[in-house]
């Protein structure tokens, strides 16, 4: 059955792999969006012939419009153009935009009644109650694309009663620095932090993995996706990235989803749910791995995890504050303006200083986003 797909963030790692799934399944692409990758988006437009495409960077969008003037694709620009594409009626909108910028398009897509394949974790971290409330109102599914949340989603398929679930266990690769002392992390370089042992990801997410901030963000996301208490979401370091996450039930049985580290599995499952179909992903051979290991995170060396846990326990806009502070600090580290451990210091400072607000609107999230970024800038 042909499905109509919109991909937000189509030129990034997840977006490109999503298009591989589109190729395999013969789906029709309605719209594609990106931030500013003119050449890659041009190639995608010529191959997939979407009705619409948008670049958030307005100058780059004007450049793209000239390049593809011989096609029938209408080029849109800016935040408004991306949100317009998200709101188009499709079978699925896959959101792989990086960062807070993904929240508004997700809300627009939900408002139009589109099923959401969600690879943008910041959507739920920053706007958890807004997103889940709107999805419930519109009867829209939030289908996780992150490998960890997809693993939990898959491991819950046989669950007849939410009360049977005792605990969620998120696995973490530990990134390139796991096992190192906090002191040894003071002078790590951007190049070292970008050297992830298992996954090929964009720069921002790879740095988040190195600081283990990504696992804190995923903890918050899991709370919203699966209606769990923060205390019932645990984290274990699993260096091989074969066990993608686990669900523990009330009888202490644990169900996990395993596979080689390849994002096309969770992407495809989100777009074909509830059906499973063949994929090009390599078959898992446990004997090739031989040994799978599991260790406790070092919360002293990687303090961002507990900052995020504290933020979701306090609720309100604290998770949004943590997320925006991290986005700003992560970028500053990649630009060479701060040291690696300053990321944690700045995120902690924002969360300790942020104003409290329990009930919030989208405008409130945007205000907190600006406040947190301004705070980080003032401390650099």
C-alpha positions as CSV (number, residue, x, y, z in Angstrom):
1,X,0.0,0.0,0.0
2,X,1.4,3.4,-1.0
3,X,1.8,5.9,1.8
4,X,2.4,9.6,1.5
5,X,5.3,10.8,3.6
6,X,6.6,14.2,4.6
7,X,10.2,14.3,6.0
8,X,11.3,17.2,8.1
9,X,15.1,17.4,8.3
10,X,15.6,15.3,5.1
11,X,19.2,16.2,4.6
12,X,20.4,15.0,8.0
13,X,21.5,11.4,9.0
14,X,18.0,10.3,10.0
15,X,16.3,12.0,7.1
16,X,18.6,10.4,4.5
17,X,18.0,6.9,6.1
18,X,14.3,7.6,6.1
19,X,14.5,8.2,2.4
20,X,16.2,4.8,2.0
21,X,13.1,3.3,3.7
22,X,10.9,5.3,1.2
23,X,12.9,3.8,-1.6
24,X,12.4,0.2,-0.3
25,X,8.7,0.6,0.2
26,X,7.8,2.8,-2.8
27,X,6.2,5.5,-0.7
28,X,5.4,8.9,-2.2
29,X,7.1,11.9,-0.8
30,X,4.9,14.9,-0.4
31,X,7.3,17.4,1.1
32,X,10.9,17.7,2.3
33,X,12.5,20.3,4.6
34,X,16.0,21.1,5.7
35,X,17.9,23.9,7.5
36,X,20.3,25.1,4.8
37,X,21.7,22.2,2.8
38,X,21.0,23.5,-0.7
39,X,22.9,20.9,-2.8
40,X,21.6,17.8,-0.9
41,X,18.0,19.0,-1.0
42,X,18.3,19.8,-4.7
43,X,19.3,16.2,-5.3
44,X,16.4,14.9,-3.2
45,X,14.0,17.1,-5.0
46,X,15.1,15.8,-8.4
47,X,14.9,12.2,-7.2
48,X,11.6,12.2,-5.2
49,X,9.8,15.1,-6.9
50,X,8.0,16.4,-3.8
51,X,5.2,18.9,-4.3
52,X,6.8,21.2,-1.7
53,X,10.2,21.7,-0.2
54,X,11.4,24.2,2.4
55,X,14.6,25.6,3.7
56,X,14.6,27.3,7.1
57,X,17.5,29.6,5.9
58,X,15.6,32.1,3.7
59,X,18.7,33.1,1.7
60,X,19.5,29.5,1.0
61,X,15.8,28.9,0.0
62,X,16.1,31.6,-2.6
63,X,19.2,30.0,-4.0
64,X,17.5,26.6,-4.0
65,X,14.5,28.1,-5.9
66,X,16.7,29.2,-8.7
67,X,18.5,25.8,-8.9
68,X,15.2,23.8,-9.1
69,X,13.2,26.3,-11.2
70,X,12.9,23.6,-13.9
71,X,11.1,21.3,-11.6
72,X,7.4,21.4,-10.4
73,X,8.4,21.5,-6.7
74,X,7.3,24.7,-4.9
75,X,10.1,26.1,-2.7
76,X,9.1,27.7,0.6
77,X,11.3,29.4,3.1
78,X,11.8,30.2,6.8
79,X,10.1,28.8,9.8
80,X,6.8,29.4,8.2
81,X,7.7,27.3,5.2
82,X,8.8,24.4,7.3
83,X,5.6,24.6,9.4
84,X,3.5,24.8,6.2
85,X,5.1,21.5,5.0
86,X,4.5,19.9,8.4
87,X,0.8,20.8,8.3
88,X,0.2,19.3,4.8
89,X,-2.1,16.2,5.0
90,X,0.1,13.1,4.8
91,X,0.0,9.5,6.1
92,X,3.1,10.2,8.2
93,X,5.2,13.2,9.1
94,X,8.7,12.1,10.1
95,X,10.3,14.8,12.1
96,X,14.1,14.6,12.3
97,X,14.8,18.3,12.7
98,X,17.6,18.8,15.3
99,X,16.8,20.8,18.4
100,X,14.0,23.0,19.7
101,X,13.2,24.1,16.1
102,X,11.3,20.8,15.7
103,X,8.6,21.6,18.3
104,X,6.4,24.0,16.3
105,X,6.4,21.8,13.2
106,X,5.4,18.8,15.3
107,X,2.5,20.8,16.7
108,X,1.4,21.9,13.2
109,X,1.6,18.3,11.9
110,X,-0.5,17.0,14.8
111,X,-3.1,19.8,14.3
112,X,-3.6,18.5,10.8
113,X,-4.2,15.0,12.1
114,X,-1.0,13.5,10.7
115,X,0.6,10.5,12.3
116,X,4.0,11.5,13.7
117,X,7.2,9.4,13.4
118,X,9.3,11.3,15.9
119,X,13.1,11.5,15.8
120,X,13.2,15.0,17.3
121,X,13.5,14.3,21.0
122,X,13.5,18.0,21.8
123,X,9.8,18.1,20.8
124,X,8.8,16.2,23.9
125,X,11.6,17.4,26.1
126,X,10.6,21.1,25.6
127,X,6.9,20.8,25.0
128,X,5.9,17.5,26.6
129,X,2.4,18.4,27.9
130,X,1.6,20.5,24.8
131,X,2.5,17.7,22.4
132,X,0.9,14.8,24.2
133,X,-2.2,16.8,25.0
134,X,-2.6,17.9,21.4
135,X,-1.9,14.4,20.1
136,X,-4.6,13.0,22.4
137,X,-7.1,15.7,21.3
138,X,-6.5,14.9,17.6
139,X,-6.3,11.1,18.0
140,X,-2.8,11.2,16.6
141,X,-0.1,8.6,17.3
142,X,3.4,9.6,18.4
143,X,5.6,6.8,16.9
144,X,9.2,6.9,18.3
145,X,12.1,6.7,15.9
146,X,14.9,7.0,18.5
147,X,16.4,3.5,18.7
148,X,15.9,3.4,22.5
149,X,12.3,4.5,22.5
150,X,11.5,2.4,19.5
151,X,12.9,-0.6,21.5
152,X,10.6,0.2,24.4
153,X,7.7,0.7,22.1
154,X,8.3,-2.7,20.5
155,X,8.8,-4.4,23.9
156,X,5.4,-3.1,25.0
157,X,3.5,-4.5,22.2
158,X,2.3,-7.6,24.2
159,X,1.4,-5.5,27.2
160,X,-2.4,-5.7,28.0
161,X,-2.4,-3.4,30.9
162,X,-0.1,-0.4,31.7
163,X,-0.2,-1.4,35.3
164,X,1.9,-4.5,34.4
165,X,4.9,-2.3,33.5
166,X,7.3,-1.9,36.4
167,X,10.3,-0.1,34.9
168,X,11.8,1.1,31.6
169,X,15.5,0.6,31.1
170,X,17.2,2.8,28.6
171,X,20.6,1.6,27.2
172,X,23.4,4.0,26.5
173,X,26.5,3.4,24.5
174,X,28.4,5.6,26.9
175,X,29.9,7.6,24.0
176,X,33.6,8.0,23.4
177,X,34.6,8.9,26.9
178,X,32.9,6.3,29.1
179,X,35.2,5.0,31.8
180,X,37.2,8.2,32.0
181,X,37.4,10.2,35.2
182,X,35.7,13.6,35.4
183,X,39.2,15.2,35.7
184,X,40.4,13.7,32.5
185,X,37.5,15.2,30.6
186,X,38.5,18.8,31.3
187,X,40.6,19.2,28.1
188,X,39.0,16.8,25.6
189,X,38.7,18.2,22.1
190,X,35.8,18.6,19.8
191,X,37.3,16.0,17.4
192,X,37.6,13.5,20.3
193,X,34.0,14.1,21.3
194,X,32.8,13.6,17.8
195,X,34.4,10.1,17.6
196,X,31.4,8.0,18.5
197,X,32.2,4.2,18.8
198,X,28.9,2.8,17.3
199,X,26.7,5.3,15.7
200,X,27.0,7.8,12.8
201,X,25.0,10.9,13.8
202,X,25.0,14.6,13.3
203,X,27.5,16.8,15.3
204,X,25.0,18.1,17.9
205,X,23.7,14.7,18.8
206,X,27.2,13.1,18.8
207,X,28.4,15.7,21.3
208,X,25.2,15.1,23.4
209,X,26.2,11.4,23.4
210,X,29.8,12.3,24.6
211,X,28.4,14.3,27.5
212,X,25.6,11.7,28.0
213,X,23.1,14.6,27.9
214,X,21.4,12.7,25.2
215,X,20.5,10.0,27.7
216,X,19.1,12.6,30.1
217,X,17.0,14.0,27.2
218,X,15.8,10.5,26.3
219,X,14.8,9.9,29.9
220,X,12.5,13.0,29.8
221,X,11.2,11.8,26.4
222,X,10.4,8.4,27.8
223,X,8.4,9.9,30.7
224,X,6.2,11.6,28.1
225,X,6.0,8.9,25.5
226,X,5.1,6.1,27.9
227,X,3.4,8.0,30.8
228,X,6.0,6.9,33.3
229,X,7.3,8.4,36.5
230,X,10.9,9.6,36.2
231,X,11.9,7.3,39.1
232,X,10.7,4.3,37.0
233,X,13.1,5.1,34.1
234,X,16.6,3.7,34.6
235,X,19.7,3.9,32.5
236,X,22.4,1.2,31.9
237,X,25.5,1.6,29.8
238,X,25.7,-1.1,27.1
239,X,28.8,-0.5,25.0
240,X,27.9,-2.8,22.1
241,X,24.6,-1.0,21.3
242,X,22.9,-4.3,20.5
243,X,20.3,-4.3,23.2
244,X,18.5,-1.1,22.4
245,X,16.3,-0.8,25.5
246,X,14.2,-3.0,27.9
247,X,10.9,-3.1,29.7
248,X,10.6,-4.8,33.1
249,X,7.2,-6.1,34.1
250,X,5.6,-6.5,37.5
251,X,6.6,-10.2,37.6
252,X,10.2,-9.1,37.0
253,X,10.3,-10.5,33.5
254,X,12.3,-8.3,31.2
255,X,11.6,-7.9,27.5
256,X,14.1,-6.3,25.2
257,X,14.6,-5.4,21.6
258,X,17.9,-6.3,20.0
259,X,19.5,-5.7,16.6
260,X,22.7,-4.4,15.0
261,X,23.1,-0.6,15.5
262,X,21.3,0.6,12.4
263,X,18.7,3.4,12.5
264,X,16.8,2.0,9.5
265,X,15.1,-0.6,11.8
266,X,13.3,2.0,14.1
267,X,12.7,4.3,11.2
268,X,11.0,1.6,9.2
269,X,9.0,0.2,12.1
270,X,7.6,3.7,12.8
271,X,6.5,4.0,9.1
272,X,5.1,0.5,8.8
273,X,3.6,0.0,12.3
274,X,1.9,-2.3,13.2
275,X,3.4,-4.4,10.4
276,X,6.9,-5.7,10.1
277,X,8.4,-6.1,6.7
278,X,11.9,-7.2,5.4
279,X,14.7,-4.6,5.7
280,X,18.2,-4.3,4.3
281,X,19.7,-4.2,7.8
282,X,22.3,-6.8,8.6
283,X,21.1,-9.8,10.5
284,X,22.2,-9.9,14.1
285,X,24.6,-12.6,15.0
286,X,25.1,-12.8,18.8
287,X,28.0,-15.2,18.3
288,X,29.8,-12.5,16.3
289,X,29.6,-10.3,19.4
290,X,30.3,-13.1,21.9
291,X,29.9,-10.9,25.0
292,X,27.4,-8.2,25.8
293,X,28.3,-6.0,28.8
294,X,26.2,-3.8,31.0
295,X,27.5,-1.2,33.5
296,X,26.2,1.6,35.7
297,X,26.6,5.2,34.4
298,X,29.2,7.4,36.2
299,X,26.9,10.2,37.3
300,X,29.9,12.1,38.7
301,X,31.7,12.3,35.4
302,X,28.5,12.7,33.4
303,X,26.3,14.9,35.5
304,X,24.0,15.9,32.7
305,X,21.9,12.8,33.2
306,X,20.9,13.7,36.7
307,X,20.3,17.4,35.8
308,X,17.7,16.2,33.3
309,X,16.2,13.8,35.9
310,X,15.8,16.6,38.3
311,X,14.3,18.8,35.6
312,X,11.5,16.4,34.7
313,X,10.9,15.6,38.4
314,X,10.4,19.4,39.0
315,X,8.3,19.5,35.8
316,X,6.9,22.6,34.1
317,X,9.4,24.5,32.0
318,X,12.5,23.1,33.6
319,X,13.0,20.4,30.9
320,X,12.7,23.1,28.3
321,X,15.3,25.2,30.1
322,X,17.7,22.2,30.3
323,X,17.2,21.5,26.6
324,X,17.8,25.1,25.4
325,X,20.8,25.5,27.7
326,X,22.3,22.4,26.3
327,X,21.7,23.4,22.7
328,X,23.5,26.7,23.3
329,X,26.3,25.2,25.3
330,X,26.8,22.3,22.8
331,X,27.2,24.8,20.0
332,X,29.6,26.9,22.0
333,X,31.7,23.8,22.6
334,X,31.7,22.9,18.9
335,X,32.8,26.5,18.1
336,X,35.7,26.3,20.6
337,X,34.3,28.9,22.9
338,X,34.0,26.7,26.0
339,X,35.5,23.5,27.4
340,X,33.7,20.1,27.4
341,X,32.7,20.2,31.1
342,X,31.4,23.7,30.7
343,X,28.4,22.2,28.9
344,X,27.3,20.6,32.2
345,X,28.1,23.7,34.2
346,X,26.0,25.9,32.0
347,X,23.0,23.5,31.9
348,X,23.1,23.2,35.6
349,X,23.3,26.9,36.1
350,X,20.2,27.5,33.9
351,X,18.2,24.8,35.7
352,X,19.1,26.3,39.1
353,X,18.2,29.8,38.0
354,X,15.2,29.3,35.7
355,X,11.9,30.7,36.8
356,X,9.3,28.2,37.7
357,X,6.1,27.8,35.6
358,X,3.9,24.7,35.9
359,X,1.3,25.3,33.3
360,X,2.7,26.7,30.0
361,X,1.8,27.6,26.5
362,X,3.9,27.4,23.3
363,X,4.8,31.1,23.8
364,X,6.0,30.3,27.3
365,X,8.3,27.6,25.9
366,X,9.7,30.1,23.4
367,X,10.3,32.6,26.2
368,X,12.1,30.0,28.2
369,X,14.2,29.1,25.2
370,X,15.3,32.7,24.8
371,X,16.0,33.1,28.5
372,X,18.1,30.0,28.7
373,X,20.2,30.9,25.6
374,X,20.7,34.4,26.9
375,X,21.9,33.0,30.3
376,X,24.4,30.7,28.5
377,X,25.7,33.6,26.4
378,X,26.1,35.8,29.4
379,X,28.3,33.2,31.1
380,X,30.6,32.5,28.2
